[in-house]
Amino acid sequence: MYLFIDTISNPVTYILFDSERNIVSEDFLELRWRESEYFLDSLLEFLSKNSLGYKDLQGVIVVNGPGSFTAMRIITLTINTLSFVHYIPLYSVDYFMLGELSGWTYPLLLRANRGEYLLKKAWNTIPELIAISDIEPGTYFWIGDVNDFTNGTISIQSTLRYPVFCKNFPIENPTERIEPIYIKKPNIT
């Protein structure tokens, strides 16, 4: 089984999928801003409900950001440590690639902080930090807060299709460790 962890989206998502890339189990949790208190316990509980231990996994895929400094640091440190101890292959995917592999098209938006979003216009561009008021009319795929967009000229598409992602994610090239990507004004580091 492969474990997929998405803590960028709200709710947090845990998915187990098999080597044929079929989803076997998924769980959606409200952990936002409480990752340090509940992440490890909720992860181990999810695995236990599926009669698995961490050591039983074939690989772990983590959405590594961009996200808040504290949350990304906790998630990546925890998974890197568990995977090192149990010799589990690691994979990371950033939010924008997650959207692309689940069938989204560009432009993509990710809420950075109050009043600002990261905007990625195409697959080969670097995300820009942009004020909500500067987002041009159009259709966007995004993760954020629906209350931010009261402008009728902006259309939001926000459903991640995890089964599509699981089918499309390349598991041939694991990484040594997951590097977090933080949202930090004015730069993405």
C-alpha positions in Angstrom: 0.0 0.0 0.0 1.0 3.6 -0.7 0.0 6.4 1.7 -0.8 9.8 0.4 -1.0 12.8 2.8 -2.4 16.2 1.8 -2.3 18.7 4.7 -2.5 21.7 2.4 -6.2 21.1 1.5 -8.9 21.6 4.0 -9.8 19.1 5.2 -6.6 17.2 5.6 -6.6 14.0 3.4 -5.1 10.6 4.0 -5.4 8.0 1.2 -4.2 4.5 0.9 -3.9 3.1 -2.6 -2.6 -0.2 -3.9 0.0 -1.0 -6.5 -2.7 -0.9 -9.2 -3.3 2.7 -8.0 -6.8 2.0 -6.8 -7.9 3.8 -3.6 -8.5 1.4 -0.8 -9.2 3.8 2.0 -9.4 7.5 2.5 -10.1 9.8 5.5 -10.7 13.6 5.6 -9.9 15.3 8.9 -10.1 18.8 10.4 -6.6 19.4 11.6 -6.0 23.0 10.3 -3.7 24.9 12.6 -3.5 21.9 15.0 -1.1 19.8 13.1 1.5 19.8 15.9 -1.1 18.3 18.3 -2.9 15.8 16.2 -1.0 14.9 13.0 1.0 11.8 14.2 -1.9 10.4 16.3 -4.4 10.9 13.4 -2.0 9.3 10.9 -1.3 6.2 13.1 -5.0 5.9 13.8 -5.8 5.9 10.1 -3.2 3.2 9.4 -4.5 1.2 12.4 -8.1 1.4 11.1 -6.8 -0.2 7.9 -4.8 -2.9 9.8 -1.5 -1.4 8.8 1.6 -0.1 10.6 3.9 2.5 9.1 6.5 -0.2 8.4 3.9 -2.0 6.1 3.8 0.8 3.5 5.5 0.6 0.1 5.8 4.3 -0.1 4.6 7.7 1.3 3.6 10.6 -0.9 3.3 14.0 0.9 2.1 17.3 -0.5 5.1 19.4 0.7 3.7 22.9 0.2 3.7 25.7 -0.3 2.2 25.9 3.2 2.6 27.5 6.6 6.0 27.3 8.1 4.9 25.4 11.3 2.6 22.9 9.5 5.1 22.1 6.8 7.9 21.7 9.2 5.9 19.3 11.5 4.6 17.2 8.6 7.9 16.8 6.7 9.9 16.2 9.9 7.5 13.5 11.1 7.3 11.7 7.8 11.0 12.0 7.1 11.8 10.5 10.5 9.3 7.6 10.2 10.4 6.8 6.7 14.1 6.8 7.6 13.6 4.5 10.6 11.4 2.0 8.6 13.2 2.3 5.2 10.0 3.5 3.4 10.4 5.2 0.0 9.4 8.9 0.0 7.7 11.0 -2.6 6.8 14.7 -2.6 4.4 16.7 -4.7 3.8 20.4 -4.4 0.3 21.8 -4.4 0.4 22.9 -8.0 1.6 19.5 -9.3 -1.1 17.9 -7.1 -3.7 20.0 -8.9 -2.2 19.3 -12.3 -2.0 15.5 -11.7 -5.7 15.5 -10.5 -6.9 17.0 -13.7 -6.8 20.8 -13.0 -5.6 23.2 -15.7 -3.9 26.5 -15.2 -4.1 29.2 -13.8 -3.9 27.8 -10.2 -4.4 29.7 -7.0 -3.3 28.9 -3.4 -4.2 31.1 -0.5 -1.0 32.6 0.9 -2.3 34.8 3.7 -5.0 37.3 4.3 -5.5 39.2 1.2 -2.9 37.4 -1.0 -2.7 34.3 -3.1 0.0 32.5 -4.9 -0.9 32.5 -8.6 0.7 30.0 -11.0 -0.2 30.9 -14.6 1.3 27.9 -16.4 3.2 24.7 -15.6 6.6 26.2 -16.4 6.1 29.4 -14.4 7.1 30.3 -10.9 4.1 31.1 -8.6 3.7 34.9 -7.9 2.4 36.4 -4.7 -0.6 38.6 -5.7 -3.2 40.6 -3.9 -6.8 39.4 -4.2 -7.7 42.7 -5.7 -5.1 42.2 -8.5 -6.5 38.7 -9.6 -7.8 39.2 -13.1 -11.3 38.0 -14.1 -11.4 34.4 -15.3 -11.6 30.8 -14.2 -9.1 29.4 -11.6 -8.5 26.2 -9.9 -7.6 26.8 -6.3 -7.5 26.1 -2.6 -8.5 29.0 -0.4 -11.5 30.7 1.1 -14.6 31.2 -1.0 -15.3 34.4 0.9 -12.3 35.9 -0.7 -14.0 36.0 -4.1 -17.2 38.0 -4.1 -16.4 39.3 -7.6 -18.8 37.6 -10.1 -16.1 37.8 -12.8 -13.9 35.2 -11.1 -14.9 31.6 -11.4 -13.5 29.1 -8.9 -13.1 25.3 -9.4 -11.9 23.6 -6.3 -12.6 19.8 -6.3 -9.4 17.8 -6.2 -9.9 14.4 -7.9 -7.7 12.1 -5.8 -8.4 9.0 -7.8 -7.1 10.8 -10.9 -4.0 11.9 -9.0 -3.3 8.4 -7.7 -3.4 7.0 -11.3 -1.2 9.8 -12.6 1.5 10.2 -9.9 4.9 8.8 -10.9 6.1 6.4 -8.2 9.3 5.4 -10.1 11.6 7.9 -8.5 11.5 8.2 -4.7 13.4 11.0 -3.0 15.8 10.7 0.0 13.7 13.1 2.1 10.8 15.5 1.7 11.8 19.2 1.5 9.1 21.5 2.8 8.1 24.5 0.6 7.0 27.5 2.8 4.8 30.5 2.0 6.9 33.4 3.1 6.1 37.0 2.2 7.5 38.4 -0.1 9.2 35.3 -1.4 8.5 31.6 -1.7 11.5 29.8 -0.2 
